[in-house]
Structures are given as C-alpha cells and as structure tokens.
Amino acid sequence: MQRKADAIVTGFAKSRELAELSLAPLLRLRQENVLRRVVCVTWDGAEIDAYAGWVDSLPGVTLARVPQPETSGTGNQRGIVYQIETLRAALALLPEDGEVTLKSRPDYVFDAEFLRRKIETFDSWSTIPPRAVFGIVMPKPALQSRIWIPWADSNQPFYYEDAAFIGTKRDLRRLVTPLTAQDIATLGDETCGSFVHAVRYAKLFLDDYPLLRRYLKEYRYFASDLEYRRKLVPHIVNDGFFWHMLIAHAWILHGHFHVDAGEPGELRFYSNNANRDADWSKPAALNLANPYDYLQQWRAVRRAGQAYPDVYRPYGRLLDDAWQRAFFTDALSDFPRATLVRILENIAGCRDGRLSKIEDDFYRGLAAFHRVHGPQAPVAKAC
C-alpha cells in the first residue's frame, strides 16, 4: 500500500519563472496521486507579494502566508531563524496521518521521476539498520526512519544539504532546531556559514554521541574556506580523536540518512550564492549550486571501500551511501577491522570520559593551528 505523502515548499524564489519550474514536478505528482498535497509557506509581508502572491492561484497548491519572525544580525543569523520557522509552520499545516514528507524550496528543482522513486520506495531505503555492529551495541537510533538528503561531507560532520530532504513528519519535526545564543553567535562569524547546515542535523545526536558536542562549540576551527581547508585537513586527518569523530559521524550517516544526489540534471539547486548577479527571470541561464554542477567530477574521485581518499580532500563530498556503508558492511582495504572495532567501542562508551584527554589535546592543537592559518572573516554588517 502506498504511503500518504505530502510536499512542503518553504521560502520564496526571486522570479515566478523559477518557482513555476520548481513546483511543476510536484504538481504533476499530485495529479498522479503520488503526492497528496503541496503546501507552500512564506511571509505575509507586502514585499513578498510579487514573488509569492500568484502561487495561491495554482490548482493543487495551498499557500500559507505567516508572520515573518523578528530577528537581526548577519544574513546567516537571520537566515537560520527564517528556515527553522518556515519549516515549523509548514509541518504544522500537514495532517497528522502524514507518513512521508518532502521538504523543498522554490529554487530547488526535482526531476519528477527521481522524486517518484524516492516516495514509492520509501520503505526500502528508509529502514534503519540494526544497532549492533561487529558485536558492539551502539546508541539507540535518534530517528524513526532514515532521512533522504542529496549530499553530505565525510570530513566535515553534519555538513549536509538542507535545501531539500525527505522523511516522516515525526522525524522532520526534529529538524525544527532549538537554537542557543551560542549558535547565533557562531553564525556571526562570516567564515562559519556552513554552521547553518551542521547545527540543524548535529543536535539530534549530541546526547548519544557526546564526543561531537564540542565540535559545534568550536566550529570556527572547521571553517568552510577552501584555502584554509587545504591546510587544515592534512593537519587533522591523522589525529586519533579526529578519527573517532569521523567514524562516529560515518555511523550516524549510515544509520540515519540515505544519501543520493541522483544523476546529472535530476536535482537542480539555484542558490543565491551561485547567482549573485543573475537575471532570475531566465532560469536556463542560472548557475547550479555545488555539487549539482559537477556531480560526475565529484563521483570520479570517490573511493568507496577505502577510508582515507575521501577524507583527505578539502571537502569529502558524498553523493551516495557507499563510503559510509563500507565501514560497517565491508572490509576496508586501508583501515584494519581491529582498529575500527576499538574506535567503535570507544564511541559507544565515551560517556565515561575515556576520550577526554585526546579530545582536549586535539582542540588545543586545533586552536593553535587556527591562530596561524585561520581564514580572515570579513567585517559582518549587522541589520
């Protein structure tokens, strides 16, 4: 029996042409009864009318205009609040019997057949694997089912795509992230834009994997600046504590997420960052965001079945499940099983403080490295 599936689209696009392109595959699947409803949520301010006012006239779309939250600060600080509040509002509009929920944006375009496959095969890809691995019982899963995401990073934990994802409504509610003053302060550092992604996903797992808690607190040391990461990754990749973090994160990815970026052209994301001076009324001329613009190139350098090659890159971009799955289902050619088992035992038992010393040493060294090599943050303009 086909599960009840709904789609929510949050925010607004900078042109009607792009939003129509984004909504077209969703409306097609609604007409074919693959999707039950399509709900769009954006702000109720008059300045958004030109971008969203027409959506309500589309057959098969429910448009909700909600009050824009009062927030201030940098673009990243404001943006994370907007993302969380539109997701909260959209989920509240869905029926309680919803079983599959797609979250998207009006600047994100799905191939209809790709989306159909994900919805119709939800039961096969969403099943969470057993907690026990190599005789070690890992923490209880934080989610009911796995969540589909287009991409993730192997060496920057929780740096995942958050423009679009699919999961149960119950699980997606967990992504309505509770923010702290420290979270907002981190986003005041203009080199920490990727923290928007990481904080959304990481907070689901910090109670069960406390060795990752300090990662968010010290996120500035992992900044997504290409030149900095070219120096950073060789510095940290052979550190014992960093490998505990990487394998804990690989286990979380394996157990809680289904990564699949599809084939070139099946998923298209036209982000603001990739189109700063674009004519948004001409979608065909817009630039695709990374990694959608170079899927084949990213895949060509991936080495599933080996631990190190993906991790040694400045960005260890993952476009499917193969790398993380190999850790726990295959024999890695460059990582001894005995070493992996010892690390997993430490991860499972790390609440007893066994990793405290190597954790302190790791962050002490990382702080010193960042003082010398860290990227220079541009002056943030408060709004």
C-alpha positions in Angstrom: 0.0 0.0 0.0 1.3 3.4 -1.0 2.2 5.7 1.9 0.5 9.1 2.3 3.0 11.6 1.0 2.9 15.4 1.2 5.2 18.1 0.0 6.1 21.4 1.7 7.9 24.3 -0.1 9.3 27.0 2.2 10.5 30.5 1.4 10.3 32.3 -2.0 12.2 32.4 -5.3 13.4 35.6 -6.9 11.3 35.0 -10.0 8.0 33.5 -10.9 9.6 31.6 -13.7 11.9 29.7 -11.3 9.2 29.0 -8.8 6.9 27.6 -11.5 9.8 25.3 -12.7 10.2 24.1 -9.2 6.5 23.5 -8.5 5.8 21.8 -11.8 7.1 18.3 -10.9 5.3 18.4 -7.5 2.0 19.3 -9.1 2.5 16.6 -11.7 2.9 14.0 -8.9 -0.1 15.4 -7.1 -2.2 14.9 -10.2 -0.9 11.3 -10.3 -1.8 10.8 -6.6 1.8 10.2 -5.7 1.7 13.4 -3.6 -1.5 14.1 -1.6 -0.9 17.8 -1.1 1.6 20.6 -1.9 1.9 23.3 0.7 3.9 26.5 0.2 4.8 28.7 3.2 6.3 32.2 3.0 6.0 35.5 4.8 2.9 37.7 4.8 4.7 41.0 4.1 3.7 43.0 1.1 7.3 43.0 -0.2 6.9 39.3 -0.9 3.7 39.6 -2.9 5.4 39.9 -6.2 7.3 36.6 -5.5 4.5 34.6 -3.9 1.2 36.3 -4.3 0.4 34.4 -7.5 1.1 30.9 -6.0 -2.4 30.7 -4.4 -4.0 30.7 -7.9 -2.2 27.5 -8.9 -4.6 24.5 -8.8 -3.4 21.9 -6.3 -1.3 24.3 -4.2 -2.1 25.5 -0.7 -0.3 28.8 0.1 0.2 29.9 3.7 1.5 33.4 4.5 2.8 33.6 8.0 4.3 36.5 10.0 8.0 37.0 9.5 10.0 36.4 12.7 11.6 39.4 14.2 15.4 38.8 14.1 18.6 40.7 13.4 22.2 40.2 12.7 24.1 38.9 9.7 22.5 37.1 6.8 23.4 33.7 8.3 22.0 34.7 11.7 18.7 35.8 10.2 18.6 33.1 7.6 18.7 30.2 10.1 15.8 31.6 12.1 13.8 32.0 8.9 14.5 28.5 7.8 13.5 27.0 11.1 10.3 29.0 11.4 9.0 28.3 7.9 9.7 24.5 8.5 7.8 24.7 11.8 4.9 26.5 10.2 4.8 24.1 7.2 4.8 20.9 9.2 2.0 22.3 11.4 -0.2 22.6 8.3 0.1 18.9 7.4 -2.4 16.3 8.6 -1.3 14.1 11.5 -1.6 10.9 9.4 1.1 12.0 7.0 3.7 9.3 6.6 6.2 10.7 4.0 7.1 14.4 3.8 9.2 16.1 1.2 10.7 19.5 2.2 11.9 21.7 -0.7 12.4 25.3 -1.8 11.1 27.2 -4.8 14.7 27.5 -6.1 15.2 23.7 -5.9 14.0 21.6 -8.9 13.4 17.9 -8.9 13.1 15.5 -11.8 9.6 14.1 -11.3 10.7 10.5 -11.9 13.5 10.8 -9.3 11.1 12.1 -6.8 8.5 9.4 -7.6 11.1 6.7 -7.0 12.1 8.2 -3.6 8.5 8.3 -2.5 7.4 5.0 -3.8 10.5 3.1 -2.5 10.5 4.9 0.9 10.0 1.7 2.8 13.1 0.1 1.3 15.6 3.0 1.7 14.3 4.4 5.0 14.8 1.3 7.1 17.3 1.9 9.9 19.9 -0.8 10.2 20.5 -2.8 13.5 22.2 -1.1 16.4 24.8 -3.8 16.8 27.9 -3.7 14.6 30.8 -6.1 15.0 29.4 -7.2 18.3 29.2 -3.6 19.7 25.8 -2.1 20.6 25.7 1.5 19.5 23.3 4.1 20.9 19.6 3.8 20.1 18.6 5.5 16.8 17.5 9.1 17.2 15.1 8.8 14.3 12.2 6.6 13.4 13.3 6.2 9.8 16.2 7.3 7.7 16.0 10.8 6.0 16.9 11.2 2.4 19.5 14.0 1.7 21.2 14.7 -1.7 24.7 15.0 -0.3 26.9 15.0 2.8 30.5 15.5 3.7 32.7 12.8 5.1 35.3 15.0 6.9 33.1 17.9 8.0 30.5 16.2 10.2 26.8 17.2 9.6 27.6 19.4 6.7 24.7 18.1 4.6 22.3 19.6 2.1 19.4 21.2 3.9 17.5 22.8 0.9 15.6 19.5 0.3 15.1 16.3 2.3 12.5 13.5 2.7 11.4 11.7 5.9 8.5 11.0 8.1 6.7 14.0 9.5 7.6 12.9 13.0 11.3 12.8 12.2 11.3 16.1 10.3 9.9 17.8 13.3 13.2 17.0 15.0 14.9 19.4 12.4 13.0 22.3 13.8 16.2 23.1 15.6 16.3 24.7 19.1 18.9 27.5 18.8 21.0 28.8 21.6 22.7 32.2 22.0 26.0 30.5 21.3 24.6 29.1 18.0 23.6 32.5 16.9 26.9 33.9 17.9 28.8 31.3 15.9 26.9 32.4 12.8 28.1 36.0 13.4 31.5 34.7 12.1 31.2 35.1 8.4 33.6 32.1 7.9 31.0 29.8 9.6 28.2 29.9 7.1 28.1 26.1 6.9 27.2 26.0 10.5 23.6 26.6 9.3 23.7 23.1 7.9 25.7 21.4 10.7 23.6 22.7 13.7 20.4 21.6 12.1 21.4 18.0 11.9 24.0 17.6 14.7 21.8 18.5 17.6 19.8 15.3 17.0 22.8 13.2 18.1 24.8 15.1 20.7 23.2 13.4 23.8 24.1 10.0 22.4 27.5 11.0 21.0 29.0 13.5 23.4 32.3 13.4 21.7 30.7 15.5 19.0 29.3 18.1 21.3 32.5 20.3 21.3 32.5 20.2 17.5 29.6 22.7 17.4 31.2 24.8 20.2 34.5 25.1 18.3 33.0 25.1 14.8 35.1 28.1 13.7 38.1 25.8 13.6 36.5 23.8 10.8 35.5 26.8 8.6 34.4 26.0 5.0 37.1 28.2 3.4 38.8 26.3 0.6 42.3 27.6 1.1 42.1 27.1 4.9 40.8 23.5 4.5 43.6 22.7 2.1 45.9 23.3 5.1 43.5 22.0 7.8 42.7 18.6 6.5 46.3 17.3 6.3 46.9 18.7 9.8 44.0 16.8 11.5 43.3 13.7 9.4 45.9 11.6 11.2 44.8 12.6 14.7 43.3 9.8 16.7 40.5 11.9 18.2 39.5 13.2 14.8 39.1 9.7 13.5 36.8 8.9 16.5 34.7 11.9 15.3 34.8 10.8 11.7 33.7 7.2 12.4 31.0 8.3 14.8 29.7 10.5 12.1 30.0 7.8 9.5 27.9 5.5 11.7 25.3 8.3 12.2 25.2 8.8 8.4 24.9 5.0 7.8 22.2 4.6 10.3 20.1 7.7 9.9 20.4 9.1 6.4 20.1 7.9 2.8 22.4 10.0 0.6 21.6 10.1 -3.1 22.3 13.0 -5.5 20.8 11.2 -8.5 22.2 11.6 -12.0 23.2 14.9 -13.5 20.1 17.0 -14.1 17.8 15.1 -11.8 18.3 17.5 -9.0 18.9 21.2 -9.6 19.5 23.9 -7.0 19.9 27.5 -8.0 21.2 29.1 -4.8 21.6 32.8 -4.1 25.4 32.3 -3.6 25.8 30.8 -7.1 23.8 33.5 -8.7 24.6 36.8 -7.0 24.2 39.0 -10.2 21.8 36.8 -12.1 18.7 37.6 -14.1 16.4 35.3 -12.1 13.6 35.6 -14.7 15.7 33.3 -17.0 16.2 30.0 -15.2 18.1 28.4 -18.1 20.9 31.0 -17.6 21.2 30.4 -13.9 24.2 28.6 -12.3 23.7 25.4 -10.5 25.0 25.3 -6.9 27.8 22.9 -5.9 27.9 19.9 -6.1 25.0 19.7 -8.6 27.1 21.4 -11.2 29.9 18.8 -11.1 28.3 15.5 -10.0 30.4 13.3 -12.3 33.7 15.0 -11.2 32.9 14.5 -7.5 32.0 10.9 -8.2 35.2 10.2 -10.1 37.4 10.8 -7.1 35.3 8.9 -4.6 36.8 5.6 -3.3 34.2 3.5 -1.6 35.8 0.6 0.3 38.6 2.8 1.4 38.6 5.1 4.4 41.3 7.7 3.5 40.9 9.0 0.0 37.6 10.8 0.6 38.7 12.2 3.9 41.9 13.7 2.6 40.1 16.0 0.2 39.4 19.6 1.4 35.7 18.7 1.1 34.9 15.0 1.3 31.7 15.3 -0.6 29.5 12.1 -0.5 26.8 11.7 -3.2 25.6 8.2 -2.2 25.7 5.7 0.7 28.7 3.7 -0.5 31.5 5.3 1.6 29.9 5.2 5.0 28.2 1.8 4.3 31.5 0.2 3.6 32.8 0.9 7.1 30.2 -1.3 8.6 29.4 -3.9 6.0 32.7 -4.5 4.1 36.4 -4.9 4.8 38.2 -1.6 4.2 41.4 -2.0 2.2 43.2 0.8 4.1 41.7 0.6 7.6 42.2 -2.5 9.8 39.0 -4.0 11.2 40.6 -4.3 14.6 41.3 -0.6 14.7 37.7 0.2 13.6 36.3 -2.1 16.4 38.4 -0.4 19.1 37.3 3.0 17.9 33.6 1.9 17.8 34.0 0.6 21.4 35.3 4.0 22.5 32.5 5.8 20.7 29.8 3.6 22.3 31.4 4.0 25.8 32.7 7.6 25.6 30.3 8.9 28.3 32.8 7.5 30.9 35.3 10.2 29.9 37.8 7.8 28.2 38.3 10.2 25.3 38.7 13.4 27.4 42.5 13.7 27.2 42.8 13.1 23.5 39.8 15.4 22.9 41.5 18.2 24.9 44.8 17.7 23.1 43.1 17.7 19.7 41.3 21.0 20.3 44.3 22.6 21.9 46.3 21.9 18.8 43.5 22.9 16.5 43.2 26.3 18.3 46.9 26.9 17.8 46.7 25.9 14.1 43.7 28.2 13.6 45.5 31.2 15.1 48.2 30.9 12.4 46.3 29.6 9.4 42.6 30.6 10.1 40.7 32.5 7.4 40.2 36.2 7.9 36.5 36.8 8.5 35.1 39.8 6.5 33.5 42.5 8.7 29.9 41.5 9.3 27.2 44.1 8.7 24.5 43.9 11.3 21.0 44.6 10.1 
